[in-house]
Amino acid sequence: MFDGIRKRVVCMWFPRLPSDRVLRARPVSGPFAITLKSNNTERIYCLNAAAERAGLTRGMSFADARAFCPDLISQPARPDLDTRFLAMLRRWATRYCPWVGRDGADGLVLDVTGSTHLWGGEEAMLADIQARAMRAGLTLRLGCAATRGAAWAYAHFGTGSDALTDLPVAALRLDEAMVTALQRLGLRSIGDLSEAARAPLARRFGPDLLLRLDQAMGHVPEPVTPEREPPSFVTRMSLPEPIGLAEDVMGITERLLGPLCDKLDRFEMGARKLSLTLRRVDQGSREVELRLAAPMRDPQRILPLFERGVGGVDAGFGIDQIRLEATQVEPLAAQQIGSARHSPDRLDDLITRIGTRIGLDNVQRYLPADSHIPARAFLVAPAAYTGPDSGWSTLRPRPLRLFPPEPIAGHGPTPPARFRWRRMTLTTGRAIGPERLAPEWWLEDDAWRTGLRDYWKVDTREGRRLWLFYTPQNPGWCVEGEFA
């Protein structure tokens, strides 16, 4: 009689995931560590085997580690890249079974039930996983059991021949405080815990302790939930006959843009970066990359932006396949459909067209900055990655044009009645001020080393409307701006 397939779960633990990620690209023969700032102190976040042999441990302050191991090489932690690397490993692990999920920040869990025979058995499959991880330069510990909790325990605390009941209570995925409390009661192993009375343990430690124990023992199910694969925004077309004219390539691109934008619309996403790959009959390929100033999914707006790049492609003996992919997407909510285009769309199209020629980063806009000093009250940012601000908010008007201070002759704290500026003799008609501005002492600025400034708005009889300032500490007058 058929009793069913025996459930098997594999836990993959990468104890040195951050350091292995870095050392795969740039190998280091000596001690190496990843550092992370915590509570204003740089501490060891991850380290390789050589650093552990040198006596370094996780959580040690970086200053102590450098004093203890002067030849230590380090890099700052990048948790975002570690997460991306683990996602790549999760996709790789699907070669062994379709049910693969993440297990914390440095592990994976696989439900290999019914899949081990494809690799010649459980031991052969585990050996293949370990061998491939070793060739990839990854430190990997494996655990395989009938439950997810037991597999995790074997991967983190097992030695290969231990029984589950012989492992320490920390193997039940308990927090450090609970483990310490259990050890003080003499409950050091999972076997000790399973033989103890359950009611007193539940009253003292709550239901989580017994839940973890039952999950490891198989009394309470704990399924493996695979992550949902992110949508792939790509379309392609293979051609029966090679093409070489730019008009033909643009026609195929138009046909590919339709379904691609429809898929973007279904997921309420917009393309920010598009890649058009043209495969030639000689197996070479040419790529046209389009970076957009704003998320888009309108084929009629996107298609003309490819003309410049497609026109410069060398088709060789012909192109037999075209592939279009949205390599970078951003959320783009559904919009009201109308016959008229909005001005923000036209501005985004203009920025994109200019950006394809000189680069999107070179199309810039001015944005307000939080500073009361006029020369620091703005910053320059790429227009494609920033939105227009509502404007500068100041208590008093500021000149339209600012320039480095230009000294003029004058005495006393009030504006001079007559002065020469840029080879012109000007007469003060009306003066409004003073507006005293103090330097930002927390920033180094040679231009403000003279200290306080008293600003005046001066309307001259000759028609010039200037912005003057007086420095009380070092008496003198300068012109810094001109009003429209």
Secondary structure as the mmCIF struct_conf table of DSSP 4:
data_model
#
loop_
_struct_conf.conf_type_id
_struct_conf.id
_struct_conf.beg_label_comp_id
_struct_conf.beg_label_asym_id
_struct_conf.beg_label_seq_id
_struct_conf.end_label_comp_id
_struct_conf.end_label_asym_id
_struct_conf.end_label_seq_id
HELX_LH_PP_P HELX_LH_PP_P1 ILE A 5 LYS A 7
STRN STRN1 VAL A 9 TRP A 13
TURN_TY1_P TURN_TY1_P1 PRO A 15 ARG A 16
HELX_RH_AL_P HELX_RH_AL_P1 LEU A 17 ALA A 25
BEND BEND1 ARG A 26 ARG A 26
BEND BEND2 SER A 29 GLY A 30
STRN STRN2 PHE A 32 SER A 38
TURN_TY1_P TURN_TY1_P2 ASN A 39 ASN A 40
STRN STRN3 THR A 41 LEU A 47
HELX_RH_AL_P HELX_RH_AL_P2 ALA A 49 ARG A 53
TURN_TY1_P TURN_TY1_P3 ALA A 54 GLY A 55
TURN_TY1_P TURN_TY1_P4 ARG A 58 GLY A 59
STRN STRN4 SER A 61 SER A 61
HELX_RH_AL_P HELX_RH_AL_P3 PHE A 62 PHE A 68
TURN_TY1_P TURN_TY1_P5 PRO A 70 ASP A 71
STRN STRN5 ILE A 73 PRO A 76
HELX_RH_AL_P HELX_RH_AL_P4 PRO A 79 ALA A 93
TURN_TY1_P TURN_TY1_P6 THR A 94 TYR A 96
BEND BEND3 PRO A 98 PRO A 98
STRN STRN6 VAL A 100 ARG A 102
TURN_TY1_P TURN_TY1_P7 GLY A 104 ALA A 105
BEND BEND4 ASP A 106 ASP A 106
STRN STRN7 GLY A 107 ASP A 111
TURN_TY1_P TURN_TY1_P8 THR A 113 SER A 115
HELX_RH_3T_P HELX_RH_3T_P1 THR A 116 TRP A 119
TURN_TY1_P TURN_TY1_P9 GLY A 120 GLY A 120
BEND BEND5 GLY A 121 GLY A 121
HELX_RH_AL_P HELX_RH_AL_P5 GLU A 122 ARG A 135
TURN_TY1_P TURN_TY1_P10 ALA A 136 GLY A 137
STRN STRN8 ARG A 141 ALA A 145
BEND BEND6 ALA A 146 THR A 147
HELX_RH_AL_P HELX_RH_AL_P6 ARG A 148 PHE A 157
BEND BEND7 GLY A 160 SER A 161
HELX_RH_3T_P HELX_RH_3T_P2 LEU A 164 ASP A 166
BEND BEND8 LEU A 167 LEU A 167
STRN STRN9 PRO A 168 PRO A 168
HELX_RH_3T_P HELX_RH_3T_P3 VAL A 169 LEU A 172
HELX_RH_AL_P HELX_RH_AL_P7 GLU A 176 ARG A 184
TURN_TY1_P TURN_TY1_P11 LEU A 185 GLY A 186
STRN STRN10 SER A 189 SER A 189
HELX_RH_AL_P HELX_RH_AL_P8 ILE A 190 GLU A 195
BEND BEND9 ALA A 196 ALA A 196
HELX_RH_AL_P HELX_RH_AL_P9 ARG A 198 PHE A 205
HELX_RH_AL_P HELX_RH_AL_P10 PRO A 207 MET A 217
TURN_TY1_P TURN_TY1_P12 GLY A 218 GLY A 218
BEND BEND10 HIS A 219 VAL A 220
HELX_LH_PP_P HELX_LH_PP_P2 PRO A 226 PRO A 231
STRN STRN11 VAL A 234 ILE A 243
HELX_RH_AL_P HELX_RH_AL_P11 ALA A 246 ARG A 266
TURN_TY1_P TURN_TY1_P13 PHE A 267 GLU A 268
STRN STRN12 MET A 269 ARG A 280
TURN_TY1_P TURN_TY1_P14 VAL A 281 ASP A 282
BEND BEND11 GLN A 283 GLN A 283
STRN STRN13 SER A 285 MET A 296
HELX_RH_AL_P HELX_RH_AL_P12 PRO A 299 ILE A 302
HELX_RH_3T_P HELX_RH_3T_P4 LEU A 303 PHE A 306
HELX_RH_AL_P HELX_RH_AL_P13 GLU A 307 GLY A 311
TURN_TY1_P TURN_TY1_P15 GLY A 312 GLY A 312
TURN_TY1_P TURN_TY1_P16 GLY A 316 PHE A 317
STRN STRN14 ILE A 319 PRO A 331
BEND BEND12 SER A 339 ALA A 340
HELX_LH_PP_P HELX_LH_PP_P3 ARG A 341 HIS A 342
HELX_RH_AL_P HELX_RH_AL_P14 SER A 343 ILE A 358
HELX_RH_3T_P HELX_RH_3T_P5 LEU A 360 ASN A 362
BEND BEND13 VAL A 363 VAL A 363
STRN STRN15 GLN A 364 PRO A 368
BEND BEND14 ASP A 370 ASP A 370
BEND BEND15 HIS A 372 ILE A 373
HELX_RH_3T_P HELX_RH_3T_P6 PRO A 374 ARG A 376
BEND BEND16 ALA A 377 ALA A 377
STRN STRN16 PHE A 378 PRO A 382
HELX_RH_3T_P HELX_RH_3T_P7 ALA A 383 TYR A 385
BEND BEND17 THR A 386 THR A 386
HELX_LH_PP_P HELX_LH_PP_P4 GLY A 387 ASP A 389
BEND BEND18 LEU A 395 ARG A 396
BEND BEND19 LEU A 400 LEU A 400
STRN STRN17 ARG A 401 ILE A 408
BEND BEND20 GLY A 412 THR A 414
BEND BEND21 ALA A 417 ALA A 417
STRN STRN18 ARG A 418 TRP A 421
TURN_TY1_P TURN_TY1_P17 ARG A 422 ARG A 423
STRN STRN19 MET A 424 LEU A 437
TURN_TY1_P TURN_TY1_P18 TRP A 441 TRP A 442
BEND BEND22 LEU A 443 LEU A 443
HELX_RH_3T_P HELX_RH_3T_P8 ASP A 446 TRP A 448
TURN_TY1_P TURN_TY1_P19 ARG A 449 THR A 450
STRN STRN20 ARG A 453 THR A 460
TURN_TY1_P TURN_TY1_P20 ARG A 461 GLU A 462
BEND BEND23 GLY A 463 GLY A 463
STRN STRN21 ARG A 465 TYR A 470
BEND BEND24 PRO A 472 ASN A 474
STRN STRN22 TRP A 477 GLU A 482
#
